[in-house]
Each structure stands twice: as structure tokens, then as C-alpha cells.
Amino acid sequence: MKTIALIAGVIGVLLGGLWLLQGLGIAHVRPILCFANCTTMQGASSTWTIVGIVVLAAGVRAIFYSRKRRSGDNGRMSN
């Protein structure tokens, strides 16, 4: 379960960071797959900034969860 959380967290951090930078107008990425009349995003977007922050924070939280030890473990082996 923690491995899945780590993978999801890394993906969340990468996508959230990209969406945050795009929302702030710092990064400009051309659409890769387009099924409708797609256009490149022009300028800053508060929607994508907020989405980026939320996904980035969720990714960081998932990474911390995956790296956290169980309480009571303390590195001792139980018999």
C-alpha cells in the first residue's frame, strides 16, 4: 500500500507542479492529445493555479505517508 502511495505521490507532485507553473503563466506546454478544438493556454489561470496547488499538496502528503514508519515499530524485531 505504501508503494502505491509513493508512486501516486510522485506523479501528483510532478503533475501538480506542472499545472501550478502553467496556471501562473511560467510554463507553456503544447497540448499532446487533443480530441476536440484544442488551443494552447494563454497567460495565467487561477483555476489551474488552484488545481496545481491542491494536487501538489496531496502528492507531498502521499509521499510523507509512504515514508512514515508505523507507530510502535521503533526498529525492534518482535518474536
N, C-alpha and C positions, 0 to 999 in steps of 0.2 A: 504494500500500500504506500509506503514511504517513497519507493522508487517512482511510482506513478505520480505522486505529489511533486517530486523533484523535477521530473520531465515536464509536467504541466506548468510548474513554476518558472522554469527556464523559458518555455515557449511564451508564457504570459509576460515575462519581463521583456523579452525581445519584441513581441507584438505591441505591448503597451508602450514601450519606449518609442517604437516607430510611429504609432498613432499619436503619441504626445508630440513628437517633433513635427509631424505633419500638421497637427492641429495648431501648433504655434507658428507655422509657416517657415520653419527652419529646414525641413527635409522635403524634397519634391520627388515623388516616385510615380513613374508612369503606370497606368493600370496594366496588369498582366493578363488576366482573364476578363473578358467583357462580353456579357450576353445581351446587353441592351445598348442604348445610346449612351456610352460612357464618355465622360470628359475628365480631364485632369483637374484636380482640386486646385483652385487659385486662392492664394492668400491664407490667412489664419481662419480657423474654425473652432468656435468654443465647444461645439458638440464633440469633435474628435479630440480636443484637449482634455475634456472631462472623461471621455471613454478611455483615453490613454492612461490617465492618472489612476482610474479605478482598476483597469486590467494590470497595470504595473504594480500597484499596491497588492492586489490579490496574488500576483506571481511571487512577489517578495515574501509574502506571508506563507505561501505554499512551500517555498524553499526553506524558510526557517522551520516550518513544521517538519519537513522531511529530514532536517539535520538535528532536530531536538531528540535527546535521549529520553527514554521512559523514566518517569519519576520512580525512585526506589531502586533503580538499576545500580548506580554508583560504581559500575565497573567490576562488581564482585560476581563470581560464579556461584550459582546456587546448587546444592546437592539434592 
